[in-house]
């Protein structure tokens, strides 16, 4: 007898609201729920007084998963950066907790000033396709990097496929990282910065 598939859990309210915003505004680039659930899980494990960086705010789906993962905590600072002011304005509609800050900028222009982080979610071309080494350098020792969209169902073009292959090669061979590929959602690579590579 074949087992029935497990029921899909309902989306947390803050996350459901983010996906509703995306639908309302026709935004189709939000992180998938499988990615978001892992992101929330990682956020929950960030150490006391930790710092989280999201590269690519979009309309706030990833940010909402992070907020869900942190729950009632207010000791962690969450910074999300997006180059697109229009989508960032939509994300601001959510009314985030005081410990969440949204910036409109090219993340590579502000990365050094932002400092180092315990968790980085790289969900934009800047900091992933370009400047990946700087993203890795922005991880604290023991910090975790999550990169998604590594095996999308379709490539946008040859450049998309080529850049993604380079990101994979860099992450899987970087001497300061211990990494694994996760074959779910849009495909993810999860890496932890070695503590001896500070």
N, C-alpha and C positions, 0 to 999 in steps of 0.2 A: 504494500500500500504506500503510495507516494504521499509524503508529508505536505501539508498546505504551507504556502509561503507565509513567512511571518508578517503580521500587519505592519504597515508603515506608520511610524509614530507621527502624531500631529505636529505641525510646526509650532514652536514657541510663539507666543503673541507678537513679540517684537520682531521676530523673523517673518512671520506671516504678513505683518504690516509692510515690511521692506519689499517683499515680493509683490504685494499688491501695488505699491508705489511704482515698481518696475513695470508691471502690466499697464498701469494707468498712463504712464509716460512713454510706453513703447520701447523701454530699455531692455535689450535682450542679452546683455553681457554679464548678468549677475552670476556669482559663483553658485554651483550646483549644491543641492542639499547634502550630498555625500561629502563634498568638500567642506561645507559649512559645519557639519556635525563634527568633523575632525578638528576644524579650527576652534570650535567651542570647547572641545575636549582639551586641546593644547592650552587655550587661554585659562582654563580652570586650574592648570598646573603651574602657571607662572608664579615665581616666588614672591614673597611679601615685598611690597614697594617696587614691583616689577614694572617693566615698560614694554608696550606692544606697538609695533608699527605695521600699518596696512598700506601697501603701495597699490593704489587704484581703488578709490572710494566707490566709484560708480554712484548708484543711488542709495547705497548703504546696506546692501544685503550682507556682505562680509562683516561689516562693522556690527550689524545686529547679531550675528552669530557670536562674535567676540563678547559683546555685552551680555548675551545670554549665558555664555560660559563663565563669565565672571560673577554672575548672580548679584548677591548683595554686597560684594566687595567694593570698597572705594579706595583701596590703597594702590591700585594699579593705574598707570597713566596710559591711555590709548591715543595714538596719533594716527590719523588717516590722511593721505595726501593724494590728490588727483589733479591732473593738468587741466581738466575740463571744468570750467566754472559753472556751466549750465547744469551738469549732472550733480555737481557738489551742492548747488543751490537746492536741488530736489532732495538730496540726502539730508540737508539741514531741516527739512520739514519735520523730521522725526522728533526733534527736541531731545537731544542726547543728554545723558548724565553729565555733570560738570567735569568729570575726569576724562571725557572724550573731546578731542580737539580735531577739527577738520581744517585742512589747509588746501588752498588752491595754488599749485606750483608744480613745476617739473621736480620730481622727487630727488633727482640727482643734483639739482641746484641747491637743495636745502639739507641734503642727507648729512653732511659733515656737521652742520650746526645743530641738527636734531640729536646727535649723540649715538649711544649704543643701546641695544634692545635685547630683551629676553626671548621675544618671539617676533618674527617678521613674516608677514604674509605677502609674498610678491605676486601680485595679480595685475600687473601693468607692464607694458613694454619697457619703460624706464625702470631700471633696477633689476630687470630680468634679461631682456634681449640686449640691452646696453647697460654697462655699469654693474654687472653681476658681481664682479670682484669687490666693488665698493659696498654692495649689499652684504656680502659675506663678512667683510671687515666690520660692518656695523653691528654684528652679533656679539653679545657678551660671551665670554667662555661659558659653555653649557647652554648657550642660547639655541633656539630652534628656528629653522627656516622651512616654511611650507611654500612650495611652488605648484601651481595647478596648470591645467590646460596643456599637459605634456603629451596626451594622446587623444586629441579631439576627434569626434566622429568624421570630420572633414577639415582639410587644410584650407585656409583662406586663399593662399597662393604659394608659389615656390619659396618665397622669402620667409613666410611663416614656418614652413616645414624646416627650412635650413636653420633659421634662428633657434627653433625648438631643439633641433639635434645638437646644436652647439651648447645650449643651456644644459641639456642632459649630460653631455660629455664633461662639461666643466664641473657640474655638481657631483657626478659619480666618481670623479678622479681627484677632487680637490683635497690637498693634504690636511687642511684644517677641519674637514667635515667627515662625519660618518653618516652615510645616506642610505636610503632604501626607496625603491619605486613601489607605488601603490596603484594597482590596476583597478581603480574604481572611479566613479564620477568621470571627469574629463581627463583623468590620469594625473597623478601627483608624484612629486618627489619630496620626501621629508628628510631633512638633514639636521644634525646637531653639531655645533662647533665644539671641537675638542677643548678640554680645559687646559691642556698643556700648550695650546696654540695662541695664548693671549697676546 
